[in-house]
Amino acid sequence: MNPKLSSPLFTFTWYNLGVDATTLRRAIARTRLAPVAAFPKRLGRVARHDARVIRTSARWLFTSREHHNYTYELTKLSRQHLTWFVSVVCDTPVKQVRGYVEEIESDDTLRGHIERATAGAARRGLADKQVRYARRVGWYAIVRATRPSHVVETGVDKGLGSCVLAAALLRNAADGHPGRLTSLDINPEAGYLARTAPWSDVVDLVIGDSIAAITALDRPVDLFLHDSDHSRAHEKREFEAVEPKLAPGAMLLTDNVTHTDVLAAHAERTGRRFLAYRETPRDHWYPGDGIGVAW
């Protein structure tokens, strides 16, 4: 029996009263003193959490150059959850999906290209040298598992995601399942990472308004990924625009799933299933994004 109470408010012994600390804590929890007694413990937990966030944020401010579209590694548990997520939505054995994830992470040719292209880019002052894919390994695994003939992504930025998607398509082609990626962005400087062969060999980069570009697509879409303007209105317009362009059994993805329910509502309206995954970054202040899938 602990002769002292754990709360700083009660540090005297209770031997003479025959009351142990656990019994007293439970008794206090049923009184008006409960919030006061619990406050030091609550304060300590918040302080420890905030201290970790501050340390991580300060380190990032002085070691990273990124100002948006942050890159980071996932925690081990988050990677495991992502693997199972892809396994479920693609109806593919988890061991096979795990192999796809390891495949992209061990692709030294792609990693070396991204490092060199980043170092030589005009915008290198706003990009980190380290290659970190985060949830994009899930995009890769989905493309490897579903073997789409035509992938469309909206929102390209530097082209990191485009490279990951193109790498998956190139692997599929080597296995006898060729496919192409149509990448849409309104910024003429977008996609500089994906302008080098062999990745550029399977990428059609289209500069212009995404809605107009989707409307002008001349072949069915097997996999569609929204990652452009993250306003609810624009996301909704993209899914509505691509709907008549979709091939039978097409899959819809959104990178905006942690902020809106647009894809979930679209899935319900069109008779699809829907699942969402939220990533957990490792050693980063940003809380992470996610992947929403309707199929």
Secondary structure, DSSP 8 states (H G I E B T S, - for coil): --SS-SSTT--S--TTTT--HHHHHHHHTTSTTHHHHHHHHHHHHHHHHHHHHHHHHHHHHHH---SSS----B-HHHHHHHHHHHHHHHT--HHHHHHHHHHHHT-HHHHHHHHHHHHTSTTGGGS-SS---TTHHHHHHHHHHH--SEEEEE--TTSHHHHHHHHHHHHHHHTT---EEEEEES-TTTTGGGSSTTGGGGEEEEES-HHHHHHT--S-EEEEEE-S--SHHHHHHHHHHHGGGEEEEEEEEES-TTT--HHHHHHHHHT--EEEEE--BSS-SS---EEEEE-
